[in-house]
């Protein structure tokens, strides 16, 4: 779960960073993501669809692995709703401390300055890396134009020097029209 929030943070960070860039034009975002993680020498791969209404709404629907297919996670401010189709069960939770830490950044991004606990590394106008004081850093690469915006297709997340996750984005849509209905669990599970 941390990785999706880090991705959401990256998207929001680059959207609301002080310096004007292509990301500042992003209001909504949709993509299919294949996430490969390596935690405690255990490799996992999962695929999911994400829809975000920046800066504080995100819905994730699992595609694979098969056991998780159809699970839906809705993040709205400090609340999380999870639907498990296998159990036909919906759970409501406050976002956990680690998720709150990330969401705190999302809310503080408008105040980004030299005193922030992260820095942005750019090369030729593209954000290449985001480095946090706590040792987490995120590398972005393989940019391509999506709806006129230069956007990364690969995101690699490190905790200190250890690679913890790679995200490969496809079917990227930016600034698509969304409504509150798009962020309702029962609507997303009918598809």
Buried (B, 14 or more C-beta within 10 A) or exposed (E): BBBBBBBBBBBBBBBBBBEEBBBBEBBBBBBBBBBBBEEEEEEEEBBBBBBBBBBBBBBBBBBEEEEBBBBBBBBBEEEBBBBBEEEEEBEEEEBEEEBEBBBEBBEEBEEBEEEBEBEBEEEEEBBBBBBBEEEBBBBBEEBEEBEEBBBBBEBBBBBEEEEBBBBBBEEBEBBEEBEEEBBBBEBBBEE
